[in-house]
Amino acid sequence: MNTEIKRKNIDLPVNTWQKLSFMAISQGKSLKAYIEQILISKADSIKIEVNENPSPSGDKWFDDIENIKSIAKGMNELKENKGKEYTIDEIKTSLGL
């Protein structure tokens, strides 16, 4: 469990503030403690998954780590002026299209 605390002021409509205050009092808690409990509980119930596939269509080719490494290697080579950029026409020509 992460024990680091972050502070953030929040703005609530008056009727929301009143309802939450009532619920906090009914549970014997301060408004602050009650809101924190609700938010922590909600956050703990959320499952977050990070999809590292950069393809907007979800192309499975990008799921292969070796393909991603190859792309990264090529990008680094270009940044270091070690690679060559090809135009579409040059690629078509080399493929005999």
N, C-alpha and C positions, 0 to 999 in steps of 0.2 A: 504494500500500500504506500502510495506517495504521500509524504507528510508535509511537503512544501505547500505553503498557503499563498494564494493570490487574492488581492482585494479588488473589488469592483463595485462602484456605486451603480445602483439601478433605479430607474424611474418607473413607478407603477401608478396606474389610474387610482383615484381615491377609493372607488368602490372595491377594487381588487385588494388594496391595502387593508380596507376594513374587513373584508371577508377572511383574508389570511390572518389578520390579527385575531379575529374571533376564533378561528380554528386553532391558532397557537395557544390562546388562553385556555381553550377547552382541553388541550393536551398538556397544560401546565408548562408551556415553553414560551420563550421570548419569540417575538416575530422573526428576529434574525435567525435564531436556532431552528425554527420551524421551516423557514424558506431554505436554509442550508440543507436540512434533512431531505426536503422534497427534491432539491436539485441534485444532491449526491445520489439519492436513490434512483432518480431518473437516469443520470449519467452512468451509474453502475449497470443499469439494465440495457444499455446501448452497446451493440457489438459493432465495432468499427473494423472494416476490412480495407486494406489499401491494395488497389489493383495497379500493379506496376506495368501492365501491358499498355504501351503508349498508343496502340491502334484504336481509333474511335469506333471501329467496327468490331473490335475484339478479336482480330486476326490471330489465330493460334500460333502462327510463325513466331510471333513476338514472345510467346511463352517459353521458348527454348532459350536458356541462358547463354548458350554458345552463340546464337544469332545476335543477342543483345551485346555480348562481348565484341563480336565482329564489328557491329555498328560503332561502338564506343572506340574501338581501335582505329577505325577509319576516320572518325571525327577528330581524334587526337592527331593522327597523321596529317590531316588537312590543316589543323591549327599550327602544327610545327613545320608546315610547308614540305612535308615528306610524301604527300600523296598527290594524286591528280584528280581533278574534277572532270567528269565526262558530260557532254551534252547528250540529250536524248538521241539526236541524230548519230553521234559517235557510237553510242550503245547499240542502236539498231544496225549500223554498219558492221560492227564487230560480231553481231549475232547473225548477220546475213539476212536481215529483214528489209 
